[in-house]
């Protein structure tokens, strides 16, 4: 009888693998099998990583390199990572239950293309721009410079481990910063491998460091560390508040991408076949474990019964199964805690008067004897003031809410603490565009869902976060702004110094700029 050994992964600090006496154990959420152990960092490892990153920044090998050099290295890293994409896909799937279709196209495919986008942005970004020439009080010219901030701390989630880490390290590296990453405890493997690939392909040691560990120790130390100049975080709103509080002690810059409770607004002129598939895709993709999922379907009261009937019939065709099977549509949810949490939300909705139109239960037995499996769930009889319509469930649960008229649809959509994303389903583009203007969300998709475009900014209103990621201005959040002023007046006589000092010769203050005009 043989004992299966599992791989052990080390931290990466200053280009060196670092072990720890503590271990994190990683499990496949599909079958609860132990897949790997990882060195578990603590506050001392964060201190070492930050000191290493600060030294790497100050030495200037990366921070003062030309933008063309940084872009070239980043493209080389992306190419090497593309060649290793099968390994990266497996590392993501093993930890977080993504299906092979999703992991290939979104988790890794998007991640590498977005990293290339940030490489391109390094060369096209406006690193400096002249301000308008000033003639009062003296002739002068100012130039606005963008410079790297210094050490960036990235705290990243488990649902898209590499992609959402790249949304942070991509612009940070393009701008010349050095980075310390604290990946989620469930999913550190893909970013550890990506960091090793980066260093093998030209990224100087210490520029990218990865310290796995838990949030209350490693995440908290990173967020509060006095030598960390910026924190970028994706995760729950509750944790985002704590990150913000910890960062405030040193007044460091913060970007937060937090929760959502997205509305999918079906208008009375929508193509129902398209809208049904789109609403289901918008909610159930990756078992609802996407922050910008459309988990509230707003449907005209006159169409409610027909639309629900169509939703249920189509949802019945969704295949829940093994993540490595190309025929599988949905895999498991991340762990036992989340599994129980989602079921408790469904039970609470039932108790509040909602009805289960489809699903509403765990999947067990046979191939589902182990793991954290849930049936895609559709709830009706839901009012927007119910807990199930207000709080982020982060699971495959869609609530259907009827409305009367466009004004009420807009009011219900906006009646939320969140404002990350929304979708509108209509056959009238002008009507959809007009409604989109009134929706309080950072992204509004018309006749589509989950359309994350790296060339457009992404982020939320209200409690969905602070700041934006992606887009042509993505480097703004990873740079400091410096204004350099050049006097062109040509000497002492033209200066307004007399307003304070007087005229050294005769006390004449006729040139005092306070008397001008």
Secondary structure, 3 states (H helix, E strand, C coil): CCCCCCEEECEEECCEEECCCCEEEEECCCCCCEEEEEECCCHHHHHHHHHHHHHHHHHCCCCCCCHHHHHHHHHHHHHHHHHCHHHHHHHHHHHHCCCHHHHHHHHHHHHHHHHHHHHHHHHHCCCEEECCCECCCCCEEEEEEEEECCEEEEECCCCCHHHHHHHHHHHHHHCCCEEEEECCCCCCHHHHHHHHHHHHCCCCCCCEEECCCCHHHHHHHHHHCCCCCEEEEECCHHHHHHHHHHHHCCCCEEEEECCCCCEEEECCCCCHHHHHHHHHHHHHHHHHCCCCCCCEEEEEHHHHHHHHHHHHHHHCCCCECCCCCCCCCECCCCCHHHHHHHHHHHHHHHHCCCEEEECCCECCCHHHCCCCCECCEEEECCCCCCHHHHCCCCCCEEEEEEECCHHHHHHHHHCCCEECEEEEECCCHHHHHHHHCCCCCCEEEECCCCCCCCCCCECCEECCEECCECCCCHHHHHEEEEEEEEECCCCHHHCCCHHHHCCCCCCCCCCCHHHCC
